[in-house]
Amino acid sequence: MAITLEKIEKTLQEVQEFVAACEALRLAVGEAKKSGWGNSCPKQTAAVRRHSMNLTRSLADLRRA
């Protein structure tokens, strides 16, 4: 299989979603620290992990090409 434009676009979408999730987590951690809750942001942390896994799968698909 070759690297197709579709695979590249899917991977770029996964990258953008991962970066957005990381930014949301960074903001949430900042807000949590200000309010005295420490680093407790389970919803945002789970989103980063989920998007990380999706990105990993997409990159693996590119490598299989």
N, C-alpha and C positions, 0 to 999 in steps of 0.2 A: 504494500500500500504506500501511496505517496502522501506527502503533507499537502492537504487540500486547503483551499481558501476557507472552506466551511470550518475545518478544524482550527485554523488560525483565529478566525473570528470568535469561535466558541471559547478558545483559550483566553483571548483578550477580554471577553465578557467576564470570565471567571476571575481574571486578574483584577478587573475594575470592582467586582463585587467583594473580593477579598480586601482590597484597599479600603473600600467604603466601610466594611465591617471593622477593620482595624482602627480607622478614624473614629468610628462610633464608640468603640471600646476605650480609646484614649480619652475622649471627651467624658465618657461615663466615669472612668477612674478618677479623672480630675475633679469632677463634681462630687464623687463619693468621698474623696479625701477632704474636700472643703467642708462637707457636712459631717465629717467625723466617722464615716462608715468604712474607712480603710479602702481596700481594693475589692470590695464585694460587688461584683457586677456579673452575676451568673448568666443573665440573658445575653449580654454582649459577648462574653467569653465563649459561650456555646456557639454563637453566630460566627465568630472568628474561626473556631475549630471546624465547623461545618463547611465554611467557605474554603478553608485550607485543604480539606479533604477533596472537595470538588475540584480545586485547582490542581492538586496532585494527580487526580484521575485524568484530567484534561491534558496535563503535561505528559503523562504516561502514554496517552493515545497518540500524541505527537511523536514520541520516541519510537513507537511501534511502526510508524510509517516507513 
